[in-house]
Amino acid sequence: MADLTHTLDTLAGLIRRPVALDDARMIPIASTPHHGLIDSSRMQLLLGRPAAPHVRTRLLRDQRINEALHPQRIAPFDGLELGRVYVPVRDRHSTLVGHVWVIDPDATFTGDRLRSFGRTVGNLLAEPAADHARRTGDLGAGTRPEPFKPDTPYRLAVARAVPTGVIDPAAAGQQGFGAALADALSAVAPGLRVSAEIRSDGDVVLTLAGRADALERHRLGPALTRAVAGLGPDTLPAYLVPRLAVSPRCLPEEPESPSVDALRDLLTVSEQRADSPAVRFADDVPAYELLGELRRSLGGQDLQPPSEVRTLLANDRGLALARTVKAFLDTGGNHKRTAESLNVHRGTLYYRLDQASELTGLSLHDGVARLRLHLGLTFAELRGEL
């Protein structure tokens, strides 16, 4: 599997696009980190599932991909909403051993470039894909795990190995972290199917799919902790501290998938706070879903706190006031609960809130001003600035 993953990374680097590999039965084997647009078929792949039956039927019957000898373009259709380039992988005997997929919605991957890529796929992938086919064929009937049903719940998690006190040049210490973490988690949580995608900046996006009970946080949290603890120094040097942010539990038919960028924001908070837990669940962050929705509506743009919040973040005094205001707004404006949570006298709370209003020019008695402050302070916290 390591050879296949390395080869796919090489192919993706040559064309600067995500690349996915299925076996001859159209069961997902591996893929490179995904970026850009996504459709339902690619989401199935990220969850470790084969394409939907009607998609497979159309590809086999209409596109005749099992008979293809050369790269071809697959036009969009229901279930495969983004156009793709398909490349058959055949061994030296011309036996089909795999399928390579490249999302190409703008149909710009054409001509000599596509033909050259097809030859490169044959040169680099034919032998390792054939080896994989032989190994899986030796397992015997009925020993290969069945794909999860379409309604199988899942969570996404983002893992990051954070250097402590040293610089990790070119993320040298993180090589192999993602695959090793996925393998370790699979070993300690047999009820889960785990796949890992490694982003160019070193972050690892894990897809955790399986039984509902295996995804309950009282089971998943300890499993993640054990998986991290089981990583040896060859995989995770002592100067790297692993942190994970885990999405709420989701179902594939839900219209929006969890926001990976919002999970990365949560990791940024953990990275800057020494007392943060190694595993943080987005369920504990009330604004997580809102942040994800806003990111999607803005096309993935970064979210910046407004100028009034920036004023609070400018110095230590302002930061103390900002934390007080956020705690107050998190309770829905309940003075008693806020004072208790901050362990301060209620008179001290009133004074700090007045100071914050004076500094920002925003009244906490105004609903729009409250919303502006609450969102801005939440963004600041998720960016690690608060």
C-alpha positions in Angstrom: 0.0 0.0 0.0 2.9 2.4 0.8 4.3 1.9 -2.7 0.9 2.7 -4.3 0.4 5.8 -2.1 3.9 7.0 -3.0 3.2 6.4 -6.7 -0.1 8.3 -6.6 1.6 11.2 -4.9 4.1 11.3 -7.7 1.4 11.2 -10.4 -0.6 13.9 -8.6 2.6 16.1 -8.4 3.2 15.7 -12.1 -0.3 17.0 -13.1 -1.0 19.1 -9.9 -4.4 17.5 -9.5 -5.9 14.9 -7.0 -5.6 11.3 -8.2 -7.6 8.3 -7.1 -7.1 4.6 -7.7 -9.7 1.8 -7.6 -9.0 -1.8 -8.1 -10.4 -3.7 -11.1 -13.8 -4.2 -9.2 -14.0 -0.5 -8.6 -13.3 -0.8 -4.9 -11.3 2.3 -3.7 -7.6 1.5 -2.9 -6.0 4.9 -2.3 -6.1 8.6 -3.2 -4.1 11.7 -2.9 -5.2 14.7 -0.7 -8.3 16.2 -2.2 -8.7 19.9 -2.9 -11.2 21.8 -5.0 -14.6 20.8 -6.1 -16.2 17.5 -4.9 -19.2 15.5 -6.0 -21.1 12.5 -4.5 -18.8 9.9 -6.1 -15.6 11.5 -4.7 -17.2 11.7 -1.3 -18.0 7.9 -1.5 -14.3 7.3 -2.3 -13.2 9.5 0.7 -15.4 7.3 2.9 -13.8 4.2 1.5 -16.9 3.0 -0.4 -17.3 2.0 -4.0 -19.3 4.2 -6.3 -23.1 3.9 -6.2 -24.5 1.0 -8.2 -26.1 3.1 -10.9 -22.8 5.0 -11.4 -20.9 1.7 -11.7 -23.5 0.3 -14.1 -23.2 3.4 -16.3 -19.4 3.4 -16.3 -19.3 -0.3 -17.2 -22.2 -0.5 -19.7 -22.1 2.9 -21.4 -18.5 4.0 -21.0 -17.2 0.4 -21.2 -14.3 1.3 -19.0 -13.3 -2.3 -18.4 -12.5 -2.6 -22.1 -10.6 0.6 -22.4 -7.0 0.6 -23.4 -6.3 4.4 -23.4 -7.3 7.4 -21.3 -10.8 8.7 -21.9 -13.0 11.6 -20.7 -16.1 10.8 -18.7 -18.8 13.4 -19.1 -20.9 14.4 -16.0 -24.1 12.5 -15.2 -26.3 11.9 -12.1 -24.0 10.7 -9.3 -20.9 11.8 -11.1 -21.6 15.5 -11.3 -18.0 16.6 -12.2 -16.3 15.5 -15.4 -13.3 13.2 -15.1 -10.4 11.7 -16.9 -10.3 7.9 -16.6 -7.1 5.9 -17.2 -7.1 2.1 -17.2 -4.3 0.3 -15.4 -3.2 -2.9 -17.1 -0.4 -5.3 -16.3 2.1 -6.7 -18.8 -0.5 -9.3 -19.9 -3.0 -6.5 -20.6 -5.1 -7.7 -17.7 -7.1 -4.9 -16.0 -5.8 -4.4 -12.5 -7.1 -0.9 -11.6 -8.8 2.3 -12.5 -7.2 5.8 -12.2 -9.5 8.9 -11.8 -8.7 12.6 -12.1 -11.4 15.1 -11.6 -11.3 17.6 -14.5 -14.6 19.7 -14.5 -13.3 22.3 -16.9 -12.1 19.7 -19.5 -8.6 21.2 -19.6 -6.6 18.0 -19.2 -6.5 17.0 -22.9 -4.3 16.3 -25.9 -0.6 15.3 -25.6 -0.7 16.1 -21.9 -3.4 13.5 -21.3 -1.7 10.9 -23.5 1.6 11.4 -21.7 -0.1 11.0 -18.4 -1.7 7.7 -19.6 1.7 6.3 -20.5 3.1 7.4 -17.1 0.3 5.7 -15.3 1.2 2.5 -17.1 4.9 2.8 -16.4 4.5 3.6 -12.7 1.3 1.9 -11.5 1.0 -1.3 -13.5 3.3 -3.4 -11.4 2.3 -2.2 -7.9 -1.4 -2.4 -8.8 -0.9 -5.9 -10.1 0.9 -6.8 -6.9 -2.1 -5.4 -4.9 -4.5 -7.4 -7.0 -2.6 -10.6 -6.4 -2.5 -10.0 -2.7 -6.2 -9.3 -2.3 -7.0 -12.2 -4.6 -5.1 -14.5 -2.2 -7.5 -13.6 0.6 -10.2 -15.9 -0.6 -13.9 -15.4 -1.0 -15.8 -13.8 1.8 -12.7 -12.5 3.7 -12.6 -9.0 2.2 -14.6 -6.6 4.4 -17.9 -5.6 2.8 -18.4 -1.9 2.1 -20.5 0.0 4.6 -24.1 0.7 3.7 -24.9 4.1 2.1 -26.5 5.3 5.4 -23.3 4.6 7.5 -22.5 7.5 9.8 -19.1 9.0 9.8 -16.9 11.7 11.3 -14.0 13.7 9.8 -11.0 14.5 11.9 -8.0 16.7 11.1 -4.7 15.6 12.8 -1.6 17.8 13.1 1.8 17.1 14.5 2.9 20.3 16.2 6.6 21.1 16.7 7.4 22.1 20.3 10.3 24.4 20.8 12.0 23.5 17.5 11.5 24.1 13.8 10.5 21.0 11.8 12.1 21.9 8.4 9.8 21.0 5.5 7.7 18.9 8.0 10.4 16.3 7.9 9.3 14.7 11.1 5.7 14.3 9.8 6.4 12.0 6.9 4.3 8.9 7.3 2.4 10.3 10.2 -1.0 10.1 8.5 -0.8 6.6 7.3 0.6 5.3 10.6 -2.1 7.1 12.5 -4.8 5.6 10.3 -3.3 2.1 10.7 -3.0 2.5 14.5 -6.6 3.7 14.8 -7.9 0.8 12.7 -6.1 -1.6 15.1 -7.6 -0.2 18.3 -11.1 0.6 16.8 -12.1 -2.5 14.7 -15.6 -1.1 14.3 -14.3 1.8 12.1 -13.1 2.1 8.5 -10.3 4.7 8.5 -8.8 6.4 5.5 -6.2 9.2 5.6 -5.4 12.0 3.2 -2.3 14.1 3.7 -2.4 17.8 2.7 0.6 19.6 1.3 1.1 21.5 4.6 1.3 18.2 6.6 -2.2 18.2 8.1 -3.9 14.8 7.9 -7.6 14.5 7.1 -9.1 11.3 8.5 -12.4 9.8 7.4 -13.9 7.6 10.2 -16.9 5.6 9.0 -18.6 2.7 10.8 -21.1 1.7 13.4 -22.8 4.4 15.3 -21.6 3.1 18.6 -18.0 3.2 17.5 -18.4 6.8 16.6 -19.7 7.8 20.0 -17.3 10.2 21.5 -16.9 8.2 24.8 -15.5 5.4 22.6 -13.9 7.4 19.8 -12.0 9.8 22.1 -10.1 7.1 24.0 -9.5 5.2 20.7 -7.9 8.2 19.2 -5.8 8.8 22.3 -4.6 5.1 22.3 -3.8 5.3 18.5 -1.6 8.4 19.0 0.1 6.9 22.1 0.9 3.8 20.0 2.9 5.8 17.4 6.6 5.0 17.8 9.4 7.6 17.7 10.3 6.6 14.1 6.9 7.8 13.1 6.4 10.7 15.5 9.6 12.2 16.9 9.5 13.4 20.6 9.5 17.1 19.6 6.2 16.7 17.7 2.9 16.8 19.7 -0.1 15.4 17.9 -3.4 17.3 18.0 -6.7 16.2 16.6 -10.0 18.0 15.9 -13.1 15.9 15.3 -16.3 16.8 13.5 -19.8 16.1 14.7 -21.2 12.7 13.5 -22.7 13.0 10.0 -24.6 10.9 7.5 -23.6 10.7 3.8 -27.1 11.9 2.6 -26.8 15.2 4.5 -26.4 18.1 2.0 -23.2 19.5 3.5 -20.1 17.6 4.6 -18.3 18.8 7.7 -16.0 21.8 7.2 -12.4 20.7 7.2 -11.2 24.3 7.3 -13.2 24.9 10.5 -11.6 21.8 12.0 -8.2 23.3 11.0 -9.2 26.5 12.8 -9.9 24.4 16.0 -6.4 22.9 15.7 -4.9 26.3 15.5 -6.4 27.1 18.8 -5.1 23.9 20.3 -1.7 24.6 18.9 -1.4 27.9 20.7 -2.7 26.7 24.0 -0.6 24.4 26.1 -3.5 23.2 28.2 -5.6 22.2 25.2 -6.6 18.5 25.0 -4.9 16.3 22.4 -8.4 15.5 20.9 -10.9 18.2 20.6 -14.5 17.5 19.4 -16.2 20.2 17.4 -19.4 19.3 19.3 -18.0 21.3 22.2 -17.6 24.5 20.1 -21.1 26.1 19.6 -20.0 28.2 16.6 -18.3 25.3 14.7 -21.3 24.7 12.4 -21.9 28.4 11.9 -18.3 28.9 10.9 -18.4 26.0 8.5 -21.6 27.4 6.9 -20.1 30.9 6.5 -16.9 29.4 5.0 -19.0 27.5 2.4 -21.1 30.5 1.6 -18.0 32.6 1.0 -16.4 30.0 -1.2 -13.8 29.0 1.4 -12.5 32.4 2.0 -10.7 33.1 5.3 -12.8 34.9 7.9 -11.5 38.0 9.5 -12.7 39.5 12.8 -14.2 43.0 12.4 -12.2 46.2 13.2 -13.9 46.6 16.6 -12.7 43.2 17.7 -9.2 43.9 16.3 -9.2 46.9 18.7 -9.7 44.5 21.6 -7.0 42.2 20.4 -4.4 44.9 20.2 -3.0 44.6 23.8 -3.2 42.5 26.9 -5.8 44.7 28.6 -8.0 44.4 25.5 -7.5 40.7 25.4 -8.8 40.4 29.0 -11.8 42.4 28.1 -12.4 40.4 24.9 -12.4 37.1 26.9 -14.9 38.6 29.3 -17.2 39.8 26.6 -17.1 36.4 24.8 -17.9 34.6 28.0 -20.8 36.9 28.6 -22.2 36.4 25.1 -21.6 32.7 25.2 -24.1 32.6 28.1 -26.7 34.6 26.2 -26.0 37.7 28.2 -26.5 36.0 31.7 -24.5 38.2 34.2 -24.8 35.7 37.0 -23.5 32.7 35.0 -20.8 34.7 33.4 -19.5 36.0 36.8 -19.5 32.5 38.1 -17.7 31.0 35.1 -15.0 33.7 35.3 -14.9 33.6 39.1 -15.2 37.3 39.5 -17.6 39.6 41.4 -20.6 40.8 39.5 -19.5 44.4 39.9 -16.2 43.5 38.3 -18.0 42.0 35.4 -20.2 45.1 34.9 -17.0 47.2 34.9 -15.2 45.1 32.3 -18.2 45.0 30.0 -18.6 48.8 30.2 -14.8 49.2 29.4 -15.2 46.9 26.4 -18.2 48.9 25.1 -16.3 52.1 25.5 -13.2 50.7 23.7 -15.1 49.3 20.8 -17.9 51.8 20.5 -20.4 48.9 20.4 -23.2 48.7 23.0 -23.9 45.3 24.5 -27.6 46.5 24.7 -27.8 46.5 20.9 -28.7 43.2 19.2 -26.7 43.9 16.0 -23.7 45.0 18.0 -23.9 41.9 20.1 -24.0 39.7 17.0 -21.0 41.6 15.5 -18.9 41.2 18.7 -19.9 37.5 19.2 -19.1 36.4 15.7 -15.9 38.4 15.6 -14.7 37.1 18.9 -15.6 33.6 17.9 -13.6 33.9 14.7 -10.7 35.3 16.7 -10.8 32.4 19.1 -10.9 29.8 16.2 -8.0 31.5 14.6 -6.0 31.2 17.9 -5.9 35.0 18.5 -8.0 35.0 21.7 
